[in-house]
Amino acid sequence: MTAKRLTVLGSTGSIGTNTLDIVRQFPDKFQVTALSCHNRIQKIHEQIEEFQPQSVCVGSEENAQWLKARLPSPRPEILSGTEGLIQLASNRNADLVVAGIVGAAGLRSTYAAIENGRNIALANKETMVLAGELIMAKAKQTGSLIFPADSEHNAIYQSLIGHQRSDIEKIILTASGGPFRDTPLEAFQDITLDEALNHPNWEMGSKITIDSATMMNKGLEIIEARWLFDIPVSQIEPVIHRESIVHSLVEYTDGSFIAQMGLPDMRTPIAFCLAYPDRLPLEGPKMKMSELGKLHFAPVPFEKFPCLSLAITAANLEGAAPAVLNGANEAAVAAYLDGKIHFMDIARIISEIMEQFELKKMQHDEQFPFLNKIETIEDALDADQWGRQIAQSSLTGE
């Protein structure tokens, strides 16, 4: 059997390193043809030596030169910058592109891969948040298959297999509730950065961990699910499930619920994407049903998590609203991680930017046509950048 050829975008991040861990376990099934990272050069240098890819892309020419000086001949093709990343993602040598770049930075490369008919293991939810309608239309046109690599959407994907979409009553996205699910609202004023970064169930990067703490992450997932599964926002419901064992569910019109369950391990949904339609006997602890005890489910306390409500509003508005929301959120979270604002300021700043967006949209300002309609990837990126810049201006008082 021929090994499946993989391009791993964001190979030094959590998605990338878990993907390569799976490749390490099954070297006869997968061949790494390309790797990319932004600036973790030492880490990708180690990955290149281990996996021997044909092509590599890094964030800058300076980083590219650093690699060239340290890799013996014959060395892989070394690219840099946005254009290099697009070239890497477009390469038809790959059977599957793992889209693991965090944030809006991953949109262009993911779209380029889809334009060229590559199948995608999608871990970059911002791609669907910024340009979900465009992405799904392009995938339909080119025949590109999109496999969700994050646990919730992967669970939904698995729960839909063999069923008709017309039979769906509701998609239920489970949420751990993050570190503050049991924190009373009056104590939110005292939340520290260390507490916000202490997720009870998952080990993730700083940005996504803060998004989980505010529950913005679940809001972005609602937007993503709306496009991935072609379902109205009104049929997507978030539910608190503190154990993160049931990764999400689908309710059908006959009253049946179908769920995907498992221990919280990022490798499980990634492995599903890599091996589909097969399954891999992953190493590691396995869930024992007899030892689970109780599983808890509860409604979301929206009053504690205004970011989730803001995301649902943006999802219903569609157009540029999700992209603006994403840009504003990334700027606010970055400011919080830098110690410039308080935890509760994140939602306040995003809310102010969304109010400004709706005013601008009503004015039909010719300077910002992308705020009224997203017709291209550049429109989506411009809307994201607009939200980011307005948030940054608000933070600096300009």
C-alpha positions in Angstrom: 0.0 0.0 0.0 1.4 3.4 -1.0 2.0 5.8 1.9 -0.3 8.8 2.0 1.7 12.0 1.3 1.2 14.8 3.8 1.8 18.6 3.8 1.7 19.9 7.4 1.1 23.6 7.7 2.0 24.9 11.1 4.1 21.8 11.9 5.6 23.2 15.1 2.3 24.0 16.7 0.1 21.7 18.7 -1.8 20.3 15.6 1.4 19.9 13.7 3.3 18.1 16.5 0.4 15.8 17.2 0.2 15.0 13.5 3.9 14.2 13.3 3.5 12.0 16.4 0.9 9.9 14.5 3.3 9.7 11.5 6.0 8.5 13.9 3.7 5.7 15.0 2.7 4.7 11.4 5.7 5.4 9.2 4.6 2.8 6.6 1.2 4.6 6.2 2.3 8.3 5.9 5.1 10.2 4.2 5.8 13.9 5.1 6.4 15.8 1.9 6.2 19.3 3.2 6.4 21.3 6.5 5.9 24.9 7.4 6.3 27.1 10.5 6.5 30.8 11.2 9.5 31.4 13.4 10.2 28.3 15.5 13.2 27.5 13.4 15.1 25.2 15.8 12.0 23.0 16.1 11.4 22.7 12.4 15.1 22.0 11.8 14.7 19.0 14.1 11.5 18.0 12.2 13.3 18.3 8.8 16.1 16.0 10.0 13.6 13.4 11.2 11.0 13.4 8.4 13.1 14.5 5.4 10.4 16.5 3.6 10.9 17.6 0.0 9.8 21.2 0.7 9.8 23.6 3.7 8.4 27.1 4.3 9.3 29.5 7.1 8.1 32.9 8.0 11.0 35.1 6.6 13.9 35.0 4.3 16.2 35.4 7.3 14.9 32.2 8.8 15.2 30.5 5.4 18.9 31.5 5.3 19.4 30.2 8.8 18.0 26.8 7.7 20.1 26.7 4.5 23.3 27.3 6.5 22.6 24.3 8.8 21.0 21.7 6.5 23.4 19.4 4.6 23.0 18.7 0.9 20.9 17.5 -0.6 18.5 19.7 1.4 14.8 20.3 0.8 13.4 23.2 -1.2 13.2 26.1 1.3 10.6 28.7 0.8 9.6 31.8 2.9 6.8 34.2 3.5 3.2 34.2 2.4 4.0 33.5 -1.2 6.2 30.6 -0.2 3.4 29.2 2.0 0.9 29.4 -0.8 3.3 27.6 -3.1 3.9 24.9 -0.5 0.1 24.5 0.1 -0.6 24.3 -3.6 1.8 21.5 -4.3 0.1 18.6 -6.0 2.5 16.1 -4.4 0.3 16.0 -1.3 -2.6 13.7 -0.8 -3.7 15.6 2.3 -2.9 19.1 3.6 -3.0 19.5 7.4 -4.1 23.1 8.0 -2.8 23.8 11.4 -1.8 27.4 11.3 -3.4 29.4 14.0 -5.6 32.5 13.2 -6.3 34.4 10.1 -2.8 33.7 8.9 -3.9 30.3 7.8 -6.6 31.4 5.4 -4.6 32.1 2.2 -2.7 28.8 2.3 -5.8 26.7 3.1 -7.7 28.4 0.2 -4.7 27.8 -2.2 -4.7 24.1 -1.3 -8.4 23.8 -1.9 -8.1 25.7 -5.2 -5.7 23.0 -6.3 -8.0 20.2 -5.3 -6.0 19.1 -2.3 -7.9 17.3 0.5 -7.8 19.2 3.8 -7.5 18.2 7.5 -8.9 21.5 8.8 -7.7 22.6 12.2 -7.7 26.3 11.4 -11.3 27.3 12.3 -10.6 30.9 11.3 -10.6 29.8 7.7 -14.3 29.0 8.0 -15.1 32.0 10.2 -13.6 34.5 7.8 -14.7 32.9 4.5 -16.8 29.8 5.1 -19.1 30.4 2.2 -16.3 31.0 -0.3 -14.3 28.0 1.0 -17.2 25.5 0.7 -18.1 26.8 -2.8 -14.5 26.4 -3.9 -14.2 22.9 -2.4 -17.4 21.9 -4.2 -15.9 23.3 -7.5 -12.5 21.6 -7.2 -13.6 18.3 -5.5 -11.5 19.0 -2.4 -12.7 17.1 0.7 -12.6 18.9 4.0 -12.1 16.7 7.1 -12.6 18.7 10.4 -9.6 18.0 12.6 -10.8 19.8 15.8 -12.6 17.4 18.2 -16.1 18.9 18.1 -16.5 19.2 14.3 -14.8 15.8 13.8 -17.3 14.3 16.2 -20.2 15.8 14.2 -18.6 14.6 10.9 -18.4 11.1 12.3 -22.0 11.3 13.7 -23.4 12.3 10.3 -21.8 9.4 8.3 -24.5 7.3 6.8 -27.3 9.7 7.6 -29.3 12.2 5.4 -28.8 15.8 6.2 -32.5 16.4 5.9 -33.0 14.2 9.0 -31.0 16.5 11.2 -32.9 18.2 14.0 -30.0 19.8 15.7 -26.2 19.8 16.0 -25.1 20.0 19.7 -21.6 21.4 20.3 -20.2 20.3 23.6 -18.1 22.8 25.6 -15.9 22.1 28.6 -16.8 25.5 29.9 -13.1 26.3 30.4 -11.5 27.2 33.7 -14.4 29.5 34.8 -17.4 27.3 34.3 -17.9 27.1 38.1 -16.7 30.7 38.8 -19.5 33.0 39.9 -20.0 36.1 37.8 -19.1 38.5 40.6 -15.6 36.9 40.8 -14.8 37.5 37.2 -13.3 40.9 38.1 -10.5 39.1 39.9 -9.5 36.6 37.2 -5.8 36.5 36.5 -3.9 35.6 33.3 -2.5 32.4 34.9 -6.0 31.3 35.9 -7.3 31.9 32.3 -4.5 29.9 30.8 -5.2 26.9 33.1 -7.6 24.9 31.0 -9.1 21.9 33.0 -9.2 19.4 30.2 -7.0 20.3 27.2 -3.4 21.4 26.6 -3.5 24.1 23.8 -1.8 27.2 22.6 -2.2 30.5 24.6 -4.6 32.1 22.2 -7.0 29.2 21.9 -6.9 28.7 25.6 -8.0 32.2 26.3 -10.7 31.8 23.6 -11.9 28.7 25.6 -11.9 30.7 28.8 -14.1 33.4 27.3 -16.1 30.8 25.3 -15.4 32.7 22.1 -13.9 29.5 20.9 -17.3 27.9 21.0 -18.8 30.9 19.2 -16.2 30.5 16.4 -17.0 26.8 16.3 -20.7 27.6 15.8 -19.8 29.8 12.8 -17.6 27.0 11.4 -20.3 24.4 11.9 -22.8 26.6 10.1 -20.7 26.4 6.9 -19.1 23.0 7.2 -22.4 21.2 7.6 -24.6 23.6 5.7 -27.0 24.1 8.6 -28.7 27.3 10.0 -27.3 28.8 13.2 -30.7 28.2 14.8 -30.1 24.5 14.6 -26.7 24.6 16.4 -26.8 24.5 20.2 -23.8 24.8 22.6 -24.0 22.7 25.8 -21.6 22.6 28.8 -20.1 19.1 29.2 -17.4 19.4 31.8 -15.7 16.0 31.2 -14.9 16.5 27.5 -15.7 12.9 26.8 -18.7 13.4 24.5 -17.1 15.5 21.8 -20.4 16.6 20.2 -23.7 15.1 19.1 -26.3 15.2 16.3 -30.0 15.0 17.2 -32.2 13.5 14.5 -35.8 14.2 13.7 -36.9 10.8 15.2 -35.5 11.8 18.6 -32.3 9.8 18.2 -29.0 11.3 19.4 -25.7 10.1 17.9 -22.5 11.1 19.6 -18.7 10.5 19.3 -17.0 9.8 22.6 -13.4 9.4 23.7 -10.7 10.7 26.0 -9.6 14.3 25.4 -6.7 13.6 23.0 -6.1 15.8 19.9 -4.5 12.8 18.1 -7.8 11.0 17.9 -9.6 13.4 15.5 -6.3 14.1 13.6 -5.8 10.4 13.1 -9.4 10.1 11.7 -8.6 12.8 9.1 -5.2 11.3 8.2 -6.4 7.7 7.7 -10.0 8.2 6.5 -11.9 5.9 5.7 -9.7 3.7 7.8 -8.9 3.9 11.5 -5.6 3.7 13.2 -4.7 1.7 16.4 -3.3 4.7 18.2 -1.0 4.1 21.2 -2.0 5.6 24.5 -4.6 5.3 27.2 -8.1 4.0 26.1 -11.4 5.0 27.7 -13.0 2.4 29.9 -16.8 2.9 30.0 -17.1 1.0 33.3 -14.9 3.6 35.0 -16.5 6.7 33.6 -19.0 7.2 36.4 -21.2 10.2 35.6 -21.2 12.5 32.6 -22.6 16.0 33.2 -24.5 18.3 30.7 -25.8 21.7 31.5 -27.0 24.8 29.6 -24.5 27.5 28.8 -24.6 30.4 31.4 -24.6 33.1 28.7 -24.5 35.9 31.3 -20.9 34.8 32.2 -19.7 34.5 28.6 -20.7 37.5 26.5 -18.2 36.6 23.8 -20.3 33.5 22.9 -23.4 35.7 22.5 -21.4 38.2 20.3 -20.2 35.3 18.1 -23.8 33.9 17.7 -25.0 37.4 16.7 -22.2 37.6 14.1 -23.0 34.2 12.8 -26.6 35.2 12.2 -25.5 38.5 10.5 -23.1 36.5 8.2 -21.3 38.6 5.5 -18.3 40.4 7.0 -19.5 40.2 10.6 -17.7 36.9 11.5 -14.5 38.2 10.0 -14.7 41.5 11.8 -15.5 39.6 15.1 -12.4 37.4 14.5 -10.1 40.3 14.0 -11.4 42.2 17.0 -11.1 39.1 19.1 -7.5 38.4 18.0 -6.4 41.9 18.8 -8.2 41.9 22.2 -6.8 38.5 23.2 -3.3 39.6 22.2 -3.6 42.7 24.4 -4.8 40.5 27.3 -1.9 38.1 26.9 0.4 41.2 26.9 -1.1 42.3 30.2 -2.6 45.5 28.7 -6.3 44.8 29.6 -8.4 42.8 32.1 -10.1 39.5 31.2 -13.5 41.2 31.1 -12.3 43.9 28.7 -12.0 41.3 25.9 -15.8 41.1 25.5 -16.3 44.8 26.0 -13.8 45.7 23.3 -15.3 43.2 20.8 -18.8 44.5 21.5 -17.8 48.1 20.8 -16.1 47.1 17.5 -19.2 45.1 16.4 -21.4 48.2 17.1 -19.1 50.3 15.0 -19.2 47.6 12.2 -23.0 47.7 12.1 -22.9 51.5 11.9 -20.4 51.4 9.1 -22.4 48.8 7.2 -25.5 50.9 7.4 -23.6 53.9 6.0 -22.4 51.9 2.9 -19.1 53.6 3.1 -17.4 53.2 -0.3 -14.0 53.1 1.4 -14.9 49.8 3.0 -17.0 47.8 0.5 -15.9 44.5 2.1 -17.9 45.4 5.2 -21.1 44.9 3.2 -20.3 41.8 1.2 -17.5 39.2 1.2 -16.8 38.3 -2.4 -13.2 37.3 -2.4 -10.6 36.0 0.1 -9.0 39.5 0.1 -12.4 40.9 1.2 -12.5 38.4 4.1 -8.9 39.3 5.1 -9.7 43.0 4.8 -12.7 42.7 7.1 -10.6 40.8 9.6 -7.9 43.4 9.4 -10.5 46.2 9.8 -11.8 44.6 13.0 -8.2 44.2 14.2 -7.2 47.8 13.5 -10.3 49.3 15.1 -9.7 47.2 18.2 -6.1 48.2 18.3 -7.0 51.9 17.9 -9.5 51.5 20.8 -6.8 49.9 22.9 -4.3 52.8 22.3 -7.0 55.5 22.6 -6.3 56.8 19.1 
